[in-house]
Amino acid sequence: MSDRQPVIPAGDTGTLSPGSIYLGDALELLPRVPAGSVDLIVTDPPFAIEFKAQRMNYNRTGSNVIEGYREIPGEDYAGFTRAWMEEAFRALSPHGSLYVFSGWNRLIDVLQGLEEAGFCTVNHIIWKYQFGVFTRKKYVTSHYHILFAVKDPKNYTFHKAEHYPEDVWTINREYWKGRKKTPTKLPLELVRKILRFSSSSGDLILDPFMGSGTVPVVAHEMGRRFMGFEVVEGYFRFAQGRLPEGDFPTPE
């Protein structure tokens, strides 16, 4: 692994480069992405549900879960969502698309944020997974919402990669037994499916809330360019280790 670190120097206000991941706050880095330069955004932002990273979710060993998960207070979530979505809309190309993950608790804030930012929602996808957290007095939550939205409903990339593509996806979480992991890692196959439908070779894929780096990893694997932001240094280093050496130019 190279010693070069794509950490934003204090006071740096320059634009960011494709083929890089950056350690920093998405609300500070998104304005530095050139307008209209991104083809697809795929992201799993914080859910504002007081999530605890070292909690024994899904019967995993707490010591294997990397600490540092950065949650957003519930009272700030609507403004936070609107702020990053407005910048996402600006950064996307005229034919650009956005896939954003959400739990049910703050789904209304995500839907309102999309509308206020100017997006048109094309599909409301349900991702059904295993390993729901055990409950005693309510139903086990074993799904996430994925909102598929576009800038222009008459002009956006969509390859019909399956004959009959439905809006309920059953894709298992990846079980990394005995290995270090972030608490909310997306399965590779889930991201591959999104990129197959909504991107083309050479497109620029952005994840402003990168976590473990699955979106850049899959983008690189599938011949797309990538850019990612992560505010938690431990997660950033984990993502860095999953990508080929040499993809991290030091910012000027």
RODO-2510 file (C-alpha; in nm, 4 decimals, decimal comma):
residues 252
     n   res          X          Y          Z
     1     m     0,0000     0,0000     0,0000
     2     s     0,1288     0,3429    -0,0944
     3     d     0,2057     0,5953     0,1801
     4     r     0,0371     0,8680    -0,0220
     5     q    -0,2774     0,9838     0,1535
     6     p    -0,5700     1,1477    -0,0280
     7     v    -0,6494     1,3659     0,2727
     8     i    -0,7669     1,7182     0,1893
     9     p    -0,5120     1,9765     0,3090
    10     a    -0,6457     2,2582     0,5277
    11     g    -0,7638     2,5481     0,3177
    12     d    -0,7601     2,3524    -0,0092
    13     t    -1,0560     2,4594    -0,2267
    14     g    -0,9585     2,3007    -0,5590
    15     t    -1,1670     2,0558    -0,7576
    16     l    -1,1425     1,6813    -0,6963
    17     s    -1,0135     1,4163    -0,9365
    18     p    -1,1834     1,0994    -1,0649
    19     g    -1,0052     0,7780    -0,9728
    20     s    -0,9633     0,8926    -0,6134
    21     i    -1,1188     0,8480    -0,2713
    22     y    -1,0978     1,1273    -0,0159
    23     l    -1,1065     1,1467     0,3628
    24     g    -1,3456     1,4258     0,4521
    25     d    -1,7021     1,5451     0,5108
    26     a    -1,9335     1,4980     0,2111
    27     l    -2,0989     1,8357     0,2738
    28     e    -1,7581     2,0014     0,2342
    29     l    -1,6332     1,7873    -0,0550
    30     l    -1,9436     1,7706    -0,2755
    31     p    -1,9251     2,1430    -0,3683
    32     r    -1,5777     2,0745    -0,5100
    33     v    -1,7058     1,8211    -0,7631
    34     p    -1,7370     1,9930    -1,1033
    35     a    -2,0984     2,0601    -1,2040
    36     g    -2,2404     1,8054    -1,4455
    37     s    -1,9380     1,5752    -1,4226
    38     v    -2,0868     1,2683    -1,2481
    39     d    -2,2894     1,0048    -1,4329
    40     l    -2,4212     0,8054    -1,1365
    41     i    -2,4332     0,8484    -0,7583
    42     v    -2,4839     0,5374    -0,5436
    43     t    -2,4788     0,5996    -0,1707
    44     d    -2,5858     0,4696     0,1700
    45     p    -2,5887     0,7766     0,3984
    46     p    -2,6441     0,7706     0,7761
    47     f    -3,0051     0,6913     0,8694
    48     a    -3,0426     0,9012     1,1900
    49     i    -3,1581     0,5998     1,3933
    50     e    -2,8972     0,6240     1,6733
    51     f    -2,7124     0,3283     1,5229
    52     k    -2,4260     0,1923     1,7375
    53     a    -2,1452     0,0402     1,5330
    54     q    -2,0216    -0,1969     1,8031
    55     r    -2,3681    -0,3228     1,8881
    56     m    -2,3943    -0,7002     1,8424
    57     n    -2,5983    -0,6720     1,5249
    58     y    -2,6554    -0,9940     1,3304
    59     n    -2,4696    -1,2073     1,5924
    60     r    -2,1271    -1,0816     1,4808
    61     t    -1,8223    -1,0372     1,7027
    62     g    -1,8037    -0,6766     1,8181
    63     s    -1,4233    -0,6684     1,8141
    64     n    -1,4281    -0,7255     1,4353
    65     v    -1,6468    -0,4200     1,3705
    66     i    -1,4452    -0,1055     1,2970
    67     e    -1,5423     0,1767     1,5332
    68     g    -1,6261     0,5329     1,4422
    69     y    -1,9688     0,5270     1,2765
    70     r    -2,0794     0,8905     1,2345
    71     e    -2,4516     0,9309     1,2949
    72     i    -2,6673     1,2380     1,2213
    73     p    -2,9001     1,3690     1,4972
    74     g    -3,2655     1,3213     1,4092
    75     e    -3,3453     1,6909     1,4405
    76     d    -3,0762     1,7726     1,1812
    77     y    -3,1556     1,4983     0,9338
    78     a    -3,3975     1,6785     0,7014
    79     g    -3,1574     1,9718     0,6553
    80     f    -2,8586     1,7399     0,6170
    81     t    -3,0395     1,5364     0,3512
    82     r    -3,1549     1,8409     0,1582
    83     a    -2,8038     1,9932     0,1642
    84     w    -2,6198     1,6936     0,0197
    85     m    -2,8923     1,6162    -0,2333
    86     e    -2,8833     1,9695    -0,3721
    87     e    -2,5091     1,9305    -0,4290
    88     a    -2,5612     1,5849    -0,5762
    89     f    -2,8110     1,7268    -0,8241
    90     r    -2,5633     1,9980    -0,9266
    91     a    -2,2780     1,7458    -0,9712
    92     l    -2,4777     1,5034    -1,1866
    93     s    -2,4696     1,5233    -1,5650
    94     p    -2,7962     1,6052    -1,7468
    95     h    -2,8581     1,2296    -1,7935
    96     g    -2,7349     1,1430    -1,4430
    97     s    -2,9031     0,9178    -1,1873
    98     l    -2,8995     0,8706    -0,8099
    99     y    -2,9581     0,5575    -0,6015
   100     v    -2,9920     0,6404    -0,2315
   101     f    -3,0472     0,3865     0,0480
   102     s    -3,2811     0,4567     0,3382
   103     g    -3,4397     0,2850     0,6330
   104     w    -3,8114     0,3333     0,6926
   105     n    -3,7632     0,5617     0,9952
   106     r    -3,6486     0,8704     0,8009
   107     l    -3,7837     0,7805     0,4590
   108     i    -4,0056     1,0902     0,4516
   109     d    -3,6971     1,3133     0,4825
   110     v    -3,5294     1,1320     0,1919
   111     l    -3,8373     1,1607    -0,0309
   112     q    -3,8816     1,5289     0,0496
   113     g    -3,5100     1,5924    -0,0004
   114     l    -3,5230     1,4392    -0,3477
   115     e    -3,8216     1,6509    -0,4474
   116     e    -3,6801     1,9740    -0,3064
   117     a    -3,3430     1,9163    -0,4782
   118     g    -3,5183     1,8799    -0,8159
   119     f    -3,4978     1,5028    -0,8683
   120     c    -3,7667     1,2901    -1,0314
   121     t    -3,8130     0,9559    -0,8543
   122     v    -3,8361     0,6720    -1,1076
   123     n    -3,8583     0,3677    -0,8774
   124     h    -3,8890     0,2851    -0,5107
   125     i    -3,6919    -0,0389    -0,4809
   126     i    -3,7095    -0,2740    -0,1824
   127     w    -3,3903    -0,4607    -0,0942
   128     k    -3,4761    -0,7729     0,1078
   129     y    -3,1849    -0,9170     0,3063
   130     q    -3,1201    -1,1732     0,5794
   131     f    -2,9748    -1,1080     0,9287
   132     g    -3,2524    -0,8790     1,0537
   133     v    -3,1989    -0,7744     1,4169
   134     f    -3,4026    -0,9903     1,6593
   135     t    -3,7095    -0,8189     1,8104
   136     r    -3,9564    -0,9118     2,0840
   137     k    -4,2570    -0,6820     2,0380
   138     k    -4,2486    -0,5835     1,6697
   139     y    -4,1752    -0,7328     1,3297
   140     v    -3,8104    -0,7861     1,2374
   141     t    -3,6901    -0,5278     0,9867
   142     s    -3,5223    -0,7159     0,7016
   143     h    -3,5337    -0,4665     0,4176
   144     y    -3,4012    -0,1293     0,3070
   145     h    -3,5497     0,1192     0,0668
   146     i    -3,3518     0,2219    -0,2427
   147     l    -3,4768     0,5345    -0,4177
   148     f    -3,3872     0,5510    -0,7875
   149     a    -3,4086     0,9133    -0,9016
   150     v    -3,2949     1,1109    -1,2070
   151     k    -3,2391     1,4708    -1,3163
   152     d    -3,4347     1,4362    -1,6405
   153     p    -3,7087     1,1697    -1,6598
   154     k    -3,6888     1,1803    -2,0417
   155     n    -3,3107     1,1352    -2,0651
   156     y    -3,1264     0,8988    -1,8324
   157     t    -2,9125     0,5867    -1,8616
   158     f    -3,0995     0,2604    -1,8149
   159     h    -2,9841    -0,0685    -1,9653
   160     k    -3,2410    -0,3453    -1,9433
   161     a    -2,9927    -0,5924    -1,7970
   162     e    -3,2693    -0,8398    -1,7099
   163     h    -3,5742    -0,9406    -1,9139
   164     y    -3,8227    -0,8659    -1,6352
   165     p    -3,6541    -0,6348    -1,3813
   166     e    -3,8691    -0,6127    -1,0695
   167     d    -3,8498    -0,3544    -0,7912
   168     v    -3,8060    -0,6050    -0,5058
   169     w    -3,4494    -0,7389    -0,4840
   170     t    -3,3584    -1,0344    -0,2619
   171     i    -2,9823    -1,0147    -0,2153
   172     n    -2,8132    -1,1498     0,0965
   173     r    -2,5751    -0,9490     0,3085
   174     e    -2,2162    -1,0724     0,2893
   175     y    -2,1085    -1,2633     0,5977
   176     w    -1,7388    -1,1964     0,6651
   177     k    -1,6770    -1,4442     0,9456
   178     g    -1,3713    -1,3628     1,1573
   179     r    -1,2726    -1,0622     0,9421
   180     k    -1,2612    -0,6891     1,0037
   181     k    -1,5631    -0,5058     0,8659
   182     t    -1,7569    -0,1812     0,8805
   183     p    -2,1007    -0,2008     1,0443
   184     t    -2,3093    -0,1230     0,7337
   185     k    -2,1264    -0,2800     0,4385
   186     l    -2,3201    -0,3119     0,1100
   187     p    -2,2998    -0,6468    -0,0727
   188     l    -2,0904    -0,6403    -0,3900
   189     e    -2,3677    -0,8048    -0,5927
   190     l    -2,6181    -0,5337    -0,4945
   191     v    -2,3920    -0,2582    -0,6252
   192     r    -2,3053    -0,4607    -0,9365
   193     k    -2,6757    -0,4833    -1,0176
   194     i    -2,7226    -0,1064    -0,9891
   195     l    -2,4215    -0,0356    -1,2093
   196     r    -2,5320    -0,2879    -1,4718
   197     f    -2,8640    -0,1097    -1,5125
   198     s    -2,7661     0,2549    -1,4679
   199     s    -2,4104     0,3054    -1,5944
   200     s    -2,1886     0,2422    -1,8953
   201     s    -1,8200     0,1672    -1,9357
   202     g    -1,6104     0,4738    -1,8524
   203     d    -1,8862     0,6524    -1,6559
   204     l    -1,7939     0,8381    -1,3368
   205     i    -1,9551     0,6833    -1,0277
   206     l    -1,9613     0,8805    -0,7006
   207     d    -2,0336     0,7665    -0,3446
   208     p    -2,0269     1,0630    -0,1025
   209     f    -2,0834     0,8363     0,2021
   210     m    -1,8426     0,5607     0,1030
   211     g    -1,8145     0,3535     0,4208
   212     s    -1,6204     0,0363     0,3403
   213     g    -1,5681     0,1386    -0,0236
   214     t    -1,7924    -0,1138    -0,1982
   215     v    -1,9115     0,1353    -0,4622
   216     p    -1,5576     0,2378    -0,5740
   217     v    -1,4467    -0,1274    -0,5641
   218     v    -1,7307    -0,2381    -0,7941
   219     a    -1,6926     0,0651    -1,0211
   220     h    -1,3228    -0,0162    -1,0675
   221     e    -1,4023    -0,3848    -1,1254
   222     m    -1,6617    -0,3007    -1,3939
   223     g    -1,4525    -0,0519    -1,5909
   224     r    -1,6117     0,2637    -1,4527
   225     r    -1,4273     0,5608    -1,3073
   226     f    -1,4926     0,6295    -0,9394
   227     m    -1,4815     0,8910    -0,6676
   228     g    -1,5629     0,8421    -0,2999
   229     f    -1,5775     1,0419     0,0243
   230     e    -1,5638     0,9119     0,3803
   231     v    -1,5512     1,1134     0,7023
   232     v    -1,4442     0,8276     0,9356
   233     e    -1,0721     0,7630     0,8999
   234     g    -1,0931     0,3959     1,0003
   235     y    -1,3490     0,3276     0,7284
   236     f    -1,1488     0,5292     0,4770
   237     r    -0,8338     0,3233     0,5459
   238     f    -1,0387     0,0038     0,5174
   239     a    -1,1735     0,1144     0,1772
   240     q    -0,8252     0,2194     0,0683
   241     g    -0,7013    -0,1319     0,1382
   242     r    -0,9683    -0,2812    -0,0891
   243     l    -0,8618    -0,0775    -0,3932
   244     p    -0,5529    -0,1224    -0,6136
   245     e    -0,2436     0,0731    -0,5165
   246     g    -0,1928     0,3787    -0,7331
   247     d    -0,5516     0,5042    -0,7415
   248     f    -0,4870     0,7732    -0,4817
   249     p    -0,3110     1,0860    -0,6063
   250     t    -0,2123     1,3319    -0,3360
   251     p    -0,4199     1,6518    -0,3714
   252     e    -0,2190     1,9566    -0,4781
***
